Amino acid sequence: MRENTYHLFRHIMKPISRFVNGKMLSGLLLLASAGAAFAWANSSFSSSYYALWEIPISFSIGGLGFSDTLGHWVNNGLMAIYFFVIGLEIKREILVGELSNVQYATLPALAALGGMIVPAVLYMAFNQGGPGEAGWGIPMATDIAFSLGCLQVLGSLVPVSLKIFLLALAIFDDMGAILVIAFFYTNEINFISLGAGIFILLVSIILNIKGVRKAYPYALLGIALWAAFFYSGIHATIAGVLLALTIPARSLYDQETFVKESNNIIGEFPQKDFSIMMVDENQRKIMRQLQGAVDDLNTPLQKLEDKLYPLASYFILPLFALANAGVNVAQGSEGSSLLNPITIGIVAGLFIGKPLGITLFSWLSIRWGIAKLPDKANWSQMLGAACLAGIGFTMSLFITNLAFAENIFMYEAKIAIIIGSGLSAFLGTAIFLISHSRSRAKIQKAADI
């Protein structure tokens, strides 16, 4: 019984553990892809880089036709899968993770709010009424892969509670970014297509209520929902998040029932030896029953997350970085300089606004007794984590594509994202190293006394 309980606990905790540990590899792949894109765009083969993403791709389903460039399919199509995985992670965290406990979720929620408001205000201070005004959402975002990747590199220098805090903060940040995209980066709305999308969502909810746990009905509905949102004017990636929230997330067994059921099934297994493969039909029947019991324990949400997480983190995100981080410095700098309102606003928002907003709102919430400091963490480490939250690479690039149509504005924004995220990563890491060095010095001093 104890061994079964241990394996069950590991099964439940697997997504959380994988989420944190997998971000380091995802961050490295993102960094490599961004570096490759930047190098390619500034090489003698730069024309091939831009030509690649302008390749037209078209297909039709019945009377509906879809035609766009490869770059737009990456941003609008593949990224919908990434947003779907984000939606699954958000739902899991709300149900059984760090966001399920109001006491633990309060601090990262308020910190994330500060980390969105202050950068946006700083950006608008430089761009209010100007041509770059639409970019106010760019410095609000936190890149989970890069920020948690930095924490993983720092290892034991960072308390586990602080890693969980940053994870929860980044999830709230993603929720905020999704709302910003849905409500503020949507142009004209086609209400007929929107109505069709809402109907499809209702169908998915009904399937959940009726106990449908197979993946393919939700996959078909997801494709239809993406198409409806594509034509509605609301960014199609939002369809991924909304669909994820309708995926069943409850096991058909509790722990005691599963252990009892599986033991009963195993107890009926025929005692017939086999060397190469199982050929006895009664054995195969029992095996399928056991597989069914395990399948009922594992929720559709967890199964989809397990299958899609590697695709989203190790393929889609690096491909997105490759498609969007290629900034030709020589061509883009014509008619622009680093001292422009868009670049200054984004760098200030990420490098100053993020840590200021997160630290200020955290301090106020703790001072007012609404929340408490993460276990074994101090304020210098909180500041370090807040600086790492200023790494806004993926979501910032994504919002840049929505905010600006002019190439010069996109160039200024992307350069600013690279600079602001790099400075934030450097400062956050430095703060943790300095904090650790001071702590060791104090311990050594106390030992000498």
C-alpha positions in Angstrom: 0.0 0.0 0.0 2.8 2.5 0.9 4.6 1.8 -2.3 1.4 2.3 -4.3 0.8 5.6 -2.5 4.4 6.7 -3.3 4.0 6.0 -7.0 0.6 7.8 -7.0 2.2 10.8 -5.4 5.0 10.9 -7.9 2.4 10.6 -10.7 0.5 13.6 -9.5 3.6 15.7 -8.8 5.2 14.8 -12.2 3.8 17.8 -14.2 4.9 20.4 -11.6 8.4 18.9 -11.3 8.7 18.6 -15.0 7.4 22.2 -15.5 10.1 23.7 -13.3 13.0 21.5 -14.4 12.1 21.5 -18.1 12.2 25.3 -18.3 16.0 25.3 -18.2 16.2 23.2 -21.4 13.4 25.2 -22.9 15.2 28.4 -22.0 18.5 27.2 -23.5 16.7 26.3 -26.8 15.0 29.7 -26.8 18.4 31.4 -26.3 20.0 29.3 -29.0 17.1 30.0 -31.5 17.1 33.7 -30.7 20.9 33.8 -31.2 20.7 31.9 -34.5 17.9 34.2 -35.7 19.9 37.4 -34.8 23.1 36.0 -36.4 21.3 34.9 -39.5 19.5 38.2 -40.0 22.8 40.1 -39.7 24.8 37.8 -41.9 25.4 37.9 -45.7 22.5 35.5 -46.0 20.0 37.9 -44.3 17.8 38.0 -47.4 17.1 34.3 -47.1 16.1 34.7 -43.5 13.4 37.2 -44.3 12.4 35.3 -47.5 11.8 32.1 -45.5 9.2 33.6 -43.3 7.4 35.2 -46.2 6.8 31.9 -48.0 3.0 31.8 -48.7 1.1 28.8 -47.3 -2.6 28.2 -48.2 -5.2 25.5 -47.5 -8.9 25.2 -47.5 -11.6 23.3 -45.5 -14.8 23.2 -47.4 -15.7 26.7 -48.3 -13.3 28.2 -45.8 -9.9 29.3 -47.1 -6.8 30.1 -45.1 -3.8 31.8 -46.7 -0.9 33.5 -45.0 2.9 33.5 -44.8 5.0 30.9 -42.9 5.9 33.5 -40.3 2.2 34.3 -39.6 1.3 30.6 -39.4 4.0 30.2 -36.8 2.7 33.2 -34.8 -1.1 32.5 -35.3 -1.2 28.7 -35.8 1.5 27.0 -33.9 1.4 29.5 -31.1 -2.2 28.5 -30.5 -0.9 25.1 -29.4 1.5 26.9 -27.0 -1.3 28.9 -25.6 -3.4 25.8 -25.2 -0.6 24.3 -23.1 -0.5 27.5 -21.0 -4.3 27.1 -20.5 -3.8 23.5 -19.3 -1.1 24.6 -16.9 -3.2 27.4 -15.6 -6.2 25.1 -15.0 -4.0 22.5 -13.3 -2.4 25.1 -11.0 -5.8 26.6 -10.1 -7.2 23.1 -9.2 -4.3 21.4 -7.5 -1.2 23.6 -7.7 0.1 26.8 -6.1 -2.9 28.8 -7.3 -5.4 26.5 -5.5 -4.6 27.9 -2.1 -5.7 31.5 -1.7 -3.1 32.2 1.0 -0.2 31.1 -1.2 -1.6 32.6 -4.4 -2.2 36.1 -3.0 1.4 37.3 -3.0 2.3 36.2 -6.5 -1.1 37.5 -7.8 -0.5 41.0 -6.3 3.1 40.9 -7.3 2.2 40.1 -10.9 -0.4 42.9 -10.9 2.3 45.4 -9.9 4.6 43.8 -12.4 2.1 44.6 -15.2 0.8 48.0 -14.1 4.2 49.8 -13.4 5.9 48.8 -16.7 2.9 49.9 -18.7 2.8 53.2 -16.9 6.5 53.7 -17.4 6.1 52.9 -21.1 3.2 55.3 -21.5 5.3 58.0 -19.8 7.5 58.0 -22.9 4.9 57.2 -25.5 1.6 58.8 -24.5 0.0 60.3 -27.6 2.9 59.2 -29.8 3.1 56.7 -32.7 4.3 54.0 -30.4 1.4 54.3 -27.9 0.0 50.9 -28.9 3.1 49.1 -27.5 2.2 49.6 -23.8 1.5 45.9 -23.3 5.0 44.8 -24.5 6.9 45.3 -21.2 4.1 43.7 -19.1 5.1 40.1 -19.9 7.4 37.6 -18.2 9.1 34.8 -20.1 8.6 31.7 -17.8 11.2 29.7 -19.7 14.0 32.2 -19.4 13.3 33.4 -15.9 12.9 29.9 -14.4 15.9 28.7 -16.4 18.0 31.4 -14.7 16.8 30.2 -11.3 17.6 26.6 -12.2 21.2 27.6 -13.1 21.5 29.3 -9.7 20.5 26.1 -8.1 20.6 26.0 -4.3 21.3 29.7 -4.1 17.6 30.2 -4.6 15.1 28.8 -2.0 12.5 26.4 -3.4 9.7 28.6 -2.1 11.1 31.5 -4.3 11.1 29.3 -7.4 7.5 28.4 -6.7 6.7 32.1 -6.1 8.2 33.1 -9.5 6.4 30.2 -11.2 3.1 31.3 -9.8 3.8 35.0 -10.6 4.7 34.0 -14.2 1.4 32.1 -14.5 -0.6 35.1 -13.3 1.5 37.2 -15.7 0.5 34.9 -18.6 -3.1 35.2 -17.5 -2.8 39.0 -17.6 -1.1 39.0 -20.9 -3.9 36.7 -22.4 -6.5 39.2 -21.1 -4.6 42.1 -22.5 -4.3 40.4 -25.9 -8.0 39.5 -25.9 -9.4 42.9 -24.9 -6.9 45.5 -26.1 -5.2 43.9 -29.2 -8.4 43.0 -31.0 -9.5 45.1 -34.0 -13.0 44.9 -35.5 -15.1 42.0 -34.2 -17.2 39.8 -36.5 -20.0 38.9 -34.1 -21.2 36.0 -36.3 -17.9 34.3 -36.1 -17.6 35.1 -32.5 -21.0 33.6 -31.8 -19.9 30.5 -33.6 -16.8 30.3 -31.4 -18.9 30.7 -28.2 -21.2 27.9 -29.4 -18.2 25.6 -30.0 -16.9 26.4 -26.5 -20.3 25.5 -25.1 -20.3 22.2 -27.0 -16.8 21.4 -25.5 -18.1 22.3 -22.0 -21.1 20.0 -22.5 -18.8 17.1 -23.6 -16.9 17.6 -20.4 -20.0 17.6 -18.3 -21.2 14.4 -20.1 -18.0 12.6 -19.2 -16.4 12.5 -22.7 -12.7 11.9 -22.0 -11.3 11.0 -25.4 -9.0 13.6 -26.9 -10.1 13.6 -30.5 -13.5 15.3 -30.0 -11.8 18.2 -28.2 -9.1 18.3 -31.0 -11.8 18.7 -33.7 -13.6 21.3 -31.7 -10.3 23.1 -31.1 -9.6 23.4 -34.9 -13.2 24.7 -35.4 -12.8 27.1 -32.5 -9.4 28.4 -33.9 -11.1 29.0 -37.3 -14.0 30.8 -35.7 -11.7 33.1 -33.7 -9.5 33.6 -36.8 -12.5 35.1 -38.6 -13.9 36.9 -35.6 -11.1 39.4 -35.3 -10.1 38.1 -31.8 -6.5 36.7 -32.0 -6.8 33.0 -32.8 -4.3 32.0 -30.1 -6.9 32.9 -27.4 -8.9 29.9 -28.7 -6.2 27.7 -27.4 -6.5 29.0 -23.8 -10.3 28.9 -23.8 -10.4 25.4 -25.1 -7.9 24.2 -22.5 -10.2 25.4 -19.7 -12.9 23.0 -20.9 -10.7 19.9 -20.9 -11.7 17.3 -18.2 -9.4 17.5 -15.2 -10.9 15.0 -12.7 -9.8 11.4 -12.2 -12.5 8.7 -12.2 -10.9 7.1 -9.1 -9.7 8.3 -5.8 -6.5 6.7 -4.4 -8.2 4.0 -2.3 -10.5 3.0 -5.1 -7.7 2.8 -7.7 -5.5 0.7 -5.5 -8.3 -1.7 -4.7 -9.5 -1.9 -8.3 -6.0 -2.5 -9.7 -5.2 -5.1 -7.0 -8.4 -7.0 -7.9 -7.5 -6.9 -11.6 -3.9 -8.1 -11.0 -5.2 -10.8 -8.7 -7.2 -12.3 -11.6 -4.2 -12.4 -13.9 -3.8 -16.0 -15.2 -0.6 -17.7 -14.0 0.7 -18.7 -17.4 4.4 -18.0 -18.3 5.4 -16.4 -21.6 8.9 -15.7 -22.9 8.6 -13.6 -26.1 5.1 -12.1 -25.9 1.8 -12.5 -24.2 -0.5 -14.7 -26.3 -3.0 -16.0 -23.9 -6.3 -14.1 -24.5 -7.3 -14.1 -20.9 -4.0 -12.5 -19.9 -4.4 -9.9 -22.6 -8.0 -9.2 -21.4 -6.8 -8.6 -17.9 -3.9 -6.4 -19.2 -6.4 -4.2 -21.1 -8.6 -3.9 -17.9 -5.5 -2.8 -16.0 -4.6 -0.3 -18.7 -8.2 1.0 -18.6 -8.0 1.5 -14.8 -4.7 3.5 -15.2 -6.2 5.5 -18.0 -9.2 6.4 -15.9 -6.9 7.6 -13.1 -4.9 9.8 -15.5 -7.0 12.8 -16.4 -7.4 14.1 -20.0 -5.8 17.3 -18.9 -2.7 15.6 -17.6 -2.4 13.3 -20.7 -2.7 16.2 -23.1 -0.2 18.2 -21.1 2.3 15.3 -21.1 2.0 14.9 -24.8 2.0 18.6 -25.9 4.5 20.0 -23.4 7.6 18.8 -25.3 6.1 20.0 -28.6 5.3 23.4 -27.2 8.5 23.9 -25.2 11.1 22.3 -27.4 9.8 22.9 -30.9 7.1 25.7 -31.1 8.8 28.2 -28.8 12.3 27.9 -30.3 10.7 28.1 -33.8 8.8 31.2 -32.7 12.1 32.7 -31.5 13.8 31.8 -34.7 11.0 33.5 -36.7 10.8 36.7 -34.6 14.1 37.5 -33.1 15.9 38.1 -36.4 16.6 41.9 -36.3 19.0 43.3 -38.9 20.8 46.0 -37.0 22.2 47.7 -40.2 18.9 47.8 -42.0 16.6 48.5 -39.1 18.7 51.3 -37.6 18.2 53.5 -40.7 16.0 56.4 -39.6 16.1 55.3 -36.0 18.4 55.2 -32.9 18.4 53.5 -29.6 17.2 56.8 -28.0 13.7 56.6 -29.2 10.5 56.5 -27.1 9.6 52.9 -28.0 13.0 51.5 -27.1 13.4 53.6 -24.0 9.9 52.8 -22.8 10.3 49.0 -23.2 13.8 48.9 -21.7 12.6 51.0 -18.8 9.5 48.9 -18.4 11.3 45.6 -18.3 14.5 46.6 -16.5 13.0 49.1 -14.0 9.2 48.8 -14.1 9.0 45.0 -13.6 11.3 44.8 -10.4 9.8 48.0 -9.0 6.2 47.0 -9.5 6.7 43.4 -8.2 8.8 44.5 -5.2 6.5 47.4 -4.3 3.3 45.4 -4.5 4.9 42.5 -2.6 6.1 44.8 0.2 2.7 46.5 0.5 0.8 43.1 0.6 3.2 41.8 3.3 3.2 45.1 5.2 -0.6 45.1 5.3 -0.8 41.5 6.4 -2.4 40.2 3.2 0.4 37.8 2.4 3.7 36.7 3.8 7.3 36.4 2.5 8.2 33.0 0.9 9.7 30.6 3.3 13.5 31.0 3.8 13.6 34.0 1.4 14.8 37.5 2.1 14.1 40.8 0.4 17.3 40.9 -1.6 16.3 37.5 -3.1 12.8 38.8 -3.8 14.4 41.7 -5.7 16.5 39.3 -7.6 13.4 37.2 -8.6 11.6 40.5 -9.5 14.5 41.4 -11.8 14.4 38.0 -13.5 10.7 38.6 -14.1 11.8 41.4 -16.3 12.9 38.9 -18.9 9.9 39.3 -21.2 11.2 37.7 -24.4 8.5 35.4 -25.8 5.3 37.2 -24.8 6.9 40.6 -25.4 7.8 39.6 -29.0 4.3 38.1 -29.4 2.6 41.3 -28.3 5.0 43.4 -30.5 3.6 41.6 -33.6 0.1 42.6 -32.5 0.9 46.2 -31.5 2.9 47.3 -34.5 2.5 47.0 -38.3 5.4 49.4 -39.2 8.8 47.6 -39.6 10.7 50.5 -37.9 8.5 50.3 -34.8 8.9 46.5 -34.7 12.7 46.9 -35.1 12.8 49.4 -32.2 10.6 47.2 -30.0 12.6 44.0 -30.7 15.9 45.6 -30.0 14.5 47.0 -26.7 13.2 43.5 -25.7 16.6 42.0 -26.3 18.3 44.7 -24.3 15.8 44.9 -21.5 15.6 41.1 -21.1 19.4 40.8 -21.1 19.9 43.5 -18.5 17.1 42.0 -16.3 18.7 38.5 -16.5 22.2 39.9 -15.6 21.0 42.1 -12.7 18.7 39.4 -11.3 21.5 36.8 -11.4 24.0 39.3 -9.9 21.7 40.1 -7.0 21.4 36.4 -6.1 25.1 35.9 -6.2 25.8 39.0 -4.1 23.1 38.0 -1.6 24.6 34.5 -1.3 28.1 35.9 -0.9 27.0 38.3 1.9 25.1 35.5 3.7 28.3 33.3 3.6 30.4 36.2 4.9 28.0 36.7 7.8 28.1 33.0 8.7 31.9 33.0 8.5 32.1 36.1 10.7 29.8 34.6 13.3 31.9 31.4 13.2 35.1 33.3 13.8 33.6 35.1 16.8 
